Amino acid sequence: GLLLSDTEKAAVAEFLTGVKVGNATLPDSAFTKFNIKSAAPLITDHSGWGNDLAATGYRSAKQSGITPANVTSLKLKWAFALPYQSIMRAKPAIIDQWLIFGTQFGDVYALDRNTGKIGWHFAAGSSVRGAITVIRSGSKITAYFADFSTNTYAVDVKTGKMIWSKRAGFESLSGVTGSVAVHDGRVYVPITSQEVSQATSGTYECCTTSGGLVALDAKTGERVWTHRVIAEKAVVAGTKKNGKPFYGPSGAPVWSSPTIDAKRGLVYIGTGENYSNPSTSSSDAIQAIDMKTGKLVWNFQGTSDDAYNSACPVFVNCPEKAGPDLDFGMSPMLVKTEAGKELLVAGQKSGVVHAISPDDGKMVWQTRIGKGGMLGGIHWGMASDNKYVFACNSDNTTAIDKRDTSVKASPGLYALDISTGKIAWQNNPEP
């Protein structure tokens, strides 16, 4: 479907569903005047994936307004429907009285958080799956985000008008599923690859692409540097069952938002599995990259020899001895213990939480909280208050890792001591 026009996509959808594709027109009553009242950030503002450069996801009771005393009394105030859309993947930014968020079809809205009415609307080129990062600079307020096609945008928050747009992807199948991070005049864009699903086609020449991280100039959108997770280009690396060549190495996508370490001048990313053999040390890994140059500083691998794609287990492009597909699907968190020691903490689909030294990538502690598998394990984000690491473990039974029978599935919410990794408490609801 990537090569189809909008008209052709509509024709296919109508043929498959028997329903004519329509255009939703919102009434004038759905809109309101947009106005930023505050000259400075408010304590309730929220930006990007984790609301801070360290990606901790932490909000105090004062910031959120939610406490143990009032949480049970929360009620729906308003609802905003997205016509013809069935998926909501992006979290909103909060600035002043406005929520700014992206949607399945690339619509970006600024909604009044008190009424749910639209202040402005912006149309991106494709689905916006990541959070919106909002940066104030003097009187200017800019929203940064990327769409699935890797088009990266800077939008004037006060007007909803585009300042610039640039494609960050470095290959035709590059994609963006994570959130951009913005720091010191640069926009850091995580790059995944749609090749993981293209491989299901038996005629596809699998696999040649790589995940990565791209730095763009925040003022102009011009490319500053490109980091390919797999530095070497793919070459013929084997033969498929149908006699056609396998290419590799490939894969190691970056699904999630990068984490900024301003003190060390590093940006951290988590990577996924290889799509084909040979496997690389950069797959299922946490990487530290120099923010100025884009050069790799260190690499920590959570799982080795993990080559997997959507052709597995039965189609011809599945690698021989397919791996368990144990990505780092979430952003690493930069946290500080009560003793003042900084750690980089990341959860993996394997069901393991890793604490790594941000100085050299050496392991400090590891704690298993689940059995893990292709759908997790720890699939998405964690959070930390610098005392505990809070991690959700799914242990989805439809894709559980069955290799180690001694480990039992244990879905639930876990709190780990940030200094030692010991489980402080856990809540494992009944199925």
C-alpha positions as CSV (number, residue, x, y, z in Angstrom):
1,G,0.0,0.0,0.0
2,L,3.0,2.3,0.3
3,L,2.9,3.0,-3.5
4,L,-0.8,3.6,-3.8
5,S,-2.3,7.1,-4.2
6,D,-5.0,8.3,-1.8
7,T,-7.6,7.6,-4.5
8,E,-6.3,4.1,-5.0
9,K,-6.3,3.4,-1.3
10,A,-9.9,4.6,-1.1
11,A,-10.9,2.3,-3.9
12,V,-9.2,-0.7,-2.2
13,A,-10.9,0.2,1.1
14,E,-14.3,0.5,-0.6
15,F,-13.9,-2.8,-2.4
16,L,-12.9,-4.7,0.8
17,T,-15.5,-3.2,3.1
18,G,-18.4,-2.4,0.7
19,V,-18.6,1.0,2.4
20,K,-18.0,4.2,0.5
21,V,-15.1,6.3,2.0
22,G,-16.3,9.6,3.2
23,N,-14.8,12.9,4.4
24,A,-15.8,14.1,7.9
25,T,-16.5,17.8,8.1
26,L,-16.4,19.2,11.6
27,P,-19.0,21.9,12.4
28,D,-18.0,25.4,13.3
29,S,-19.1,24.7,16.9
30,A,-16.2,22.3,17.2
31,F,-13.7,25.2,17.0
32,T,-12.6,27.9,19.4
33,K,-10.1,30.8,19.3
34,F,-6.6,29.7,20.0
35,N,-4.6,31.8,22.5
36,I,-1.6,31.2,24.8
37,K,-2.3,33.1,28.0
38,S,0.9,32.3,29.9
39,A,4.3,34.0,29.0
40,A,6.2,31.3,30.8
41,P,5.8,27.5,31.2
42,L,3.2,26.3,33.7
43,I,3.8,23.6,36.2
44,T,1.1,21.5,34.4
45,D,2.8,21.6,31.0
46,H,4.0,18.3,29.5
47,S,6.3,17.8,26.5
48,G,7.7,14.8,24.6
49,W,7.8,11.2,25.5
50,G,8.9,11.4,29.1
51,N,8.3,15.0,30.0
52,D,12.0,15.5,30.5
53,L,15.3,14.9,28.6
54,A,15.9,11.8,30.8
55,A,12.7,10.2,29.7
56,T,11.6,9.3,33.2
57,G,7.9,9.9,32.7
58,Y,7.6,11.4,36.2
59,R,4.9,13.9,37.1
60,S,4.3,15.0,40.7
61,A,0.9,15.2,42.3
62,K,1.2,19.0,42.0
63,Q,1.9,18.7,38.2
64,S,-0.8,16.2,37.5
65,G,-3.5,17.3,40.0
66,I,-4.2,13.7,40.8
67,T,-3.8,12.3,44.3
68,P,-4.8,9.0,46.0
69,A,-7.6,11.0,47.7
70,N,-9.2,12.2,44.4
71,V,-8.4,9.6,41.9
72,T,-11.6,7.6,42.5
73,S,-13.7,10.7,42.0
74,L,-12.4,11.5,38.5
75,K,-15.2,11.8,35.9
76,L,-15.4,12.3,32.1
77,K,-15.6,16.0,31.3
78,W,-15.6,15.8,27.5
79,A,-14.8,13.4,24.6
80,F,-13.3,14.2,21.2
81,A,-14.1,11.8,18.4
82,L,-11.7,11.1,15.5
83,P,-13.9,10.2,12.5
84,Y,-13.0,7.0,10.6
85,Q,-10.0,6.3,12.9
86,S,-9.6,3.3,15.1
87,I,-6.1,3.6,16.6
88,M,-4.7,6.2,19.0
89,R,-1.0,5.8,19.6
90,A,0.4,9.2,20.5
91,K,0.4,11.0,23.9
92,P,-0.4,14.7,24.0
93,A,1.8,17.6,24.9
94,I,0.2,20.1,27.3
95,I,1.0,23.8,27.0
96,D,-1.0,26.4,28.8
97,Q,-4.7,25.3,28.4
98,W,-4.0,23.3,25.2
99,L,-3.5,19.6,24.4
100,I,-1.5,19.0,21.2
101,F,-1.5,15.5,19.8
102,G,-1.1,13.5,16.5
103,T,-3.5,10.9,15.1
104,Q,-3.7,7.8,12.9
105,F,-4.3,9.8,9.7
106,G,-1.7,12.5,10.4
107,D,-4.1,15.1,11.8
108,V,-2.5,17.1,14.5
109,Y,-4.9,19.0,16.8
110,A,-4.6,21.7,19.5
111,L,-7.6,21.1,21.8
112,D,-8.7,23.3,24.6
113,R,-8.3,21.0,27.6
114,N,-11.2,22.6,29.4
115,T,-13.8,22.2,26.6
116,G,-12.3,19.7,24.0
117,K,-12.7,22.3,21.2
118,I,-10.2,22.7,18.4
119,G,-7.9,25.7,18.5
120,W,-6.1,24.7,15.3
121,H,-5.5,21.7,13.0
122,F,-2.4,20.7,11.1
123,A,-2.2,17.9,8.4
124,A,1.0,15.8,8.4
125,G,1.8,13.5,5.5
126,S,1.0,10.3,7.3
127,S,0.3,8.8,10.7
128,V,1.8,10.5,13.8
129,R,2.6,7.8,16.3
130,G,4.9,9.7,18.6
131,A,4.5,12.5,21.2
132,I,4.7,16.2,20.4
133,T,7.8,18.0,21.8
134,V,7.1,21.7,22.6
135,I,10.0,24.1,23.0
136,R,9.8,27.7,24.2
137,S,12.5,30.2,23.0
138,G,11.8,33.8,24.0
139,S,8.3,34.6,22.6
140,K,8.4,31.7,20.2
141,I,6.8,28.4,20.9
142,T,7.5,25.5,18.5
143,A,6.1,22.0,18.3
144,Y,8.4,19.3,16.9
145,F,7.2,15.8,15.8
146,A,7.6,13.2,13.0
147,D,5.2,11.2,11.0
148,F,5.4,7.5,10.1
149,S,7.0,8.4,6.7
150,T,9.9,10.1,8.7
151,N,8.7,13.6,7.6
152,T,9.8,15.7,10.6
153,Y,8.0,19.0,11.3
154,A,8.5,22.2,13.2
155,V,5.1,24.0,13.7
156,D,4.4,27.4,15.2
157,V,2.2,26.6,18.2
158,K,0.7,30.1,18.3
159,T,-0.6,29.7,14.7
160,G,-0.6,26.0,13.8
161,K,1.4,26.9,10.7
162,M,4.4,24.9,9.5
163,I,7.9,26.4,9.9
164,W,9.7,23.6,8.1
165,S,9.4,20.0,7.1
166,K,12.2,17.6,6.2
167,R,12.4,13.8,5.6
168,A,14.7,12.3,8.2
169,G,14.7,8.7,6.8
170,F,17.8,7.5,5.0
171,E,16.2,4.6,3.2
172,S,13.0,4.2,1.2
173,L,11.5,1.9,4.0
174,S,12.6,4.1,6.9
175,G,9.8,4.9,9.3
176,V,9.2,6.7,12.6
177,T,7.2,5.1,15.4
178,G,8.8,6.9,18.4
179,S,8.9,10.5,19.6
180,V,11.6,13.1,18.6
181,A,13.8,14.6,21.3
182,V,14.9,18.2,21.1
183,H,18.0,19.7,22.8
184,D,20.4,22.5,22.2
185,G,19.2,23.4,18.8
186,R,18.9,19.9,17.4
187,V,16.0,17.5,16.8
188,Y,16.9,13.8,17.3
189,V,14.7,11.5,15.2
190,P,14.5,7.7,15.9
191,I,14.4,5.6,12.7
192,T,12.8,2.2,12.4
193,S,12.3,0.2,9.2
194,Q,9.1,-1.1,7.6
195,E,11.2,-4.0,6.1
196,V,10.2,-6.1,9.1
197,S,6.7,-6.5,7.6
198,Q,7.8,-6.3,3.9
199,A,9.6,-9.6,4.5
200,T,6.3,-11.5,4.6
201,S,6.3,-11.4,0.8
202,G,8.1,-14.3,-0.7
203,T,9.3,-12.2,-3.6
204,Y,10.9,-9.6,-1.4
205,E,14.7,-9.5,-1.4
206,C,15.3,-9.7,2.4
207,C,16.8,-7.8,4.0
208,T,19.0,-4.7,3.7
209,T,17.8,-1.8,5.9
210,S,18.9,-0.5,9.2
211,G,17.5,1.3,12.2
212,G,19.1,4.6,13.2
213,L,19.1,8.1,14.7
214,V,19.1,11.3,12.7
215,A,20.0,14.8,14.0
216,L,18.4,17.8,12.3
217,D,18.9,21.5,12.9
218,A,16.0,22.7,14.9
219,K,15.8,26.1,13.1
220,T,16.0,24.8,9.5
221,G,15.5,21.1,9.5
222,E,18.8,20.5,7.7
223,R,20.5,17.2,8.4
224,V,23.4,17.4,10.8
225,W,24.4,13.8,11.0
226,T,23.0,10.2,10.5
227,H,23.8,7.2,12.7
228,R,23.0,3.8,11.2
229,V,22.7,1.2,13.9
230,I,24.2,-1.3,11.4
231,A,27.2,0.5,10.0
232,E,28.0,-2.0,7.3
233,K,25.9,-2.4,4.1
234,A,24.1,-5.6,3.6
235,V,25.6,-8.2,1.2
236,V,24.6,-11.7,0.1
237,A,24.8,-13.7,3.3
238,G,23.0,-17.0,2.5
239,T,20.5,-18.8,0.4
240,K,16.7,-19.1,1.0
241,K,14.8,-22.4,0.7
242,N,13.7,-21.2,-2.7
243,G,17.2,-20.8,-3.9
244,K,17.2,-17.0,-3.8
245,P,19.8,-15.0,-1.9
246,F,19.5,-13.8,1.7
247,Y,21.0,-10.4,2.4
248,G,22.4,-9.2,5.7
249,P,23.1,-7.9,8.2
250,S,20.0,-5.9,8.6
251,G,17.3,-4.6,11.0
252,A,18.1,-3.3,14.6
253,P,15.2,-0.8,14.3
254,V,14.8,2.1,16.8
255,W,11.2,2.1,17.8
256,S,11.2,4.6,20.6
257,S,12.3,8.0,21.6
258,P,15.9,8.9,22.2
259,T,17.1,9.9,25.7
260,I,19.3,13.0,26.2
261,D,22.3,13.1,28.6
262,A,23.3,16.8,28.4
263,K,26.1,16.4,31.0
264,R,27.9,13.7,29.0
265,G,27.0,15.0,25.6
266,L,25.3,11.7,24.8
267,V,22.0,10.6,23.3
268,Y,20.8,7.0,24.1
269,I,18.7,4.7,21.9
270,G,17.2,1.2,22.3
271,T,17.3,-1.1,19.3
272,G,15.4,-4.2,18.1
273,E,16.2,-7.5,16.5
274,N,18.1,-8.2,13.3
275,Y,15.9,-8.9,10.3
276,S,18.3,-11.4,8.8
277,N,21.6,-13.1,9.4
278,P,24.4,-12.5,10.3
279,S,23.3,-11.1,13.6
280,T,25.1,-8.1,15.0
281,S,26.1,-6.9,18.4
282,S,24.1,-3.7,17.8
283,S,20.7,-5.5,17.8
284,D,18.6,-5.8,21.0
285,A,20.9,-3.2,22.4
286,I,21.3,0.1,24.2
287,Q,23.6,2.5,22.3
288,A,25.2,5.8,23.5
289,I,25.9,8.2,20.6
290,D,27.9,11.5,20.7
291,M,25.4,14.3,20.2
292,K,27.9,16.5,18.3
293,T,29.2,13.9,15.8
294,G,26.7,11.0,15.7
295,K,29.5,8.6,16.4
296,L,28.9,5.5,18.5
297,V,30.5,5.8,22.0
298,W,29.4,2.4,23.6
299,N,27.0,-0.5,22.9
300,F,25.3,-2.7,25.4
301,Q,23.6,-5.8,24.0
302,G,20.7,-7.5,26.0
303,T,20.2,-10.5,23.7
304,S,22.5,-11.9,21.1
305,D,21.8,-13.9,17.9
306,D,18.3,-12.6,17.5
307,A,17.4,-12.6,13.8
308,Y,13.6,-12.4,13.2
309,N,11.0,-10.8,10.9
310,S,7.3,-11.1,10.2
311,A,7.9,-13.9,7.7
312,C,8.6,-16.2,10.7
313,P,8.0,-18.9,11.4
314,V,6.6,-20.3,8.1
315,F,7.5,-18.0,5.1
316,V,10.6,-18.1,3.0
317,N,12.2,-14.9,4.3
318,C,12.3,-16.2,7.9
319,P,15.9,-16.5,8.9
320,E,17.3,-20.0,9.6
321,K,17.1,-20.5,13.4
322,A,14.9,-17.5,13.9
323,G,15.5,-15.6,17.1
324,P,13.1,-14.8,20.0
325,D,12.4,-11.1,18.8
326,L,13.4,-9.4,22.1
327,D,13.6,-5.7,21.2
328,F,14.3,-2.8,23.5
329,G,10.9,-1.3,22.6
330,M,11.0,1.6,25.1
331,S,13.2,4.6,25.8
332,P,16.0,4.2,28.3
333,M,15.6,6.3,31.4
334,L,18.5,8.3,32.9
335,V,18.0,8.2,36.7
336,K,19.9,9.1,39.9
337,T,20.0,7.0,43.1
338,E,19.6,8.6,46.5
339,A,23.4,8.2,46.8
340,G,23.8,10.4,43.7
341,K,24.9,7.6,41.3
342,E,23.5,7.9,37.8
343,L,22.1,4.9,36.0
344,L,20.6,4.2,32.6
345,V,17.6,1.9,33.1
346,A,15.8,0.1,30.3
347,G,13.2,-2.7,30.1
348,Q,13.3,-5.3,27.4
349,K,10.7,-7.6,25.8
350,S,12.7,-10.5,27.4
351,G,11.0,-9.5,30.7
352,V,14.4,-8.2,32.1
353,V,15.1,-4.7,33.5
354,H,18.7,-3.6,32.9
355,A,20.6,-0.9,34.8
356,I,23.7,0.3,32.9
357,S,26.5,2.7,33.7
358,P,26.0,5.7,31.4
359,D,29.8,6.3,31.4
360,D,30.8,3.0,29.7
361,G,27.7,0.9,29.1
362,K,28.7,-1.7,31.7
363,M,25.9,-3.6,33.5
364,V,25.2,-2.5,37.1
365,W,22.3,-4.8,37.9
366,Q,19.6,-6.9,36.0
367,T,16.3,-8.0,37.3
368,R,13.9,-10.4,35.6
369,I,10.2,-9.7,36.3
370,G,8.7,-11.9,33.6
371,K,9.1,-14.6,31.1
372,G,9.1,-12.3,28.1
373,G,8.3,-12.9,24.4
374,M,7.6,-11.2,21.1
375,L,4.9,-9.0,22.6
376,G,6.7,-8.6,25.9
377,G,7.8,-8.7,28.6
378,I,8.4,-5.1,29.0
379,H,7.2,-3.8,25.7
380,W,6.6,-0.1,26.0
381,G,7.6,2.5,28.6
382,M,8.6,2.5,32.2
383,A,8.7,5.4,34.7
384,S,10.8,6.4,37.7
385,D,10.6,8.8,40.7
386,N,14.4,8.3,41.3
387,K,13.5,6.0,44.2
388,Y,11.8,3.2,42.3
389,V,11.6,2.0,38.7
390,F,8.0,1.2,37.7
391,A,7.7,-1.5,35.0
392,C,4.7,-3.2,33.4
393,N,5.2,-6.8,32.3
394,S,2.7,-8.2,29.8
395,D,3.9,-11.8,29.3
396,N,1.4,-12.0,26.4
397,T,0.5,-15.7,26.1
398,T,0.0,-15.5,22.3
399,A,3.7,-14.9,21.8
400,I,5.5,-16.0,25.0
401,D,9.2,-17.0,25.0
402,K,9.0,-20.8,25.6
403,R,12.7,-21.5,25.6
404,D,13.3,-21.5,29.4
405,T,10.6,-23.7,31.1
406,S,11.9,-22.8,34.6
407,V,10.6,-19.2,34.2
408,K,6.9,-18.7,34.7
409,A,4.7,-16.0,33.2
410,S,4.0,-13.2,35.7
411,P,2.2,-10.3,34.1
412,G,1.7,-7.3,36.3
413,L,3.1,-4.0,37.6
414,Y,6.5,-4.0,39.4
415,A,8.4,-1.5,41.5
416,L,12.1,-2.0,41.6
417,D,14.6,-0.4,44.0
418,I,16.6,1.9,41.8
419,S,19.9,1.2,43.5
420,T,19.8,-2.6,43.7
421,G,17.1,-3.7,41.2
422,K,15.4,-5.7,44.0
423,I,11.6,-5.9,43.7
424,A,10.0,-3.7,46.3
425,W,6.5,-4.7,45.5
426,Q,4.4,-6.2,42.7
427,N,0.8,-6.3,41.7
428,N,-0.2,-9.3,39.6
429,P,-3.9,-9.1,38.7
430,E,-5.9,-12.2,38.1
431,P,-6.5,-13.0,34.4
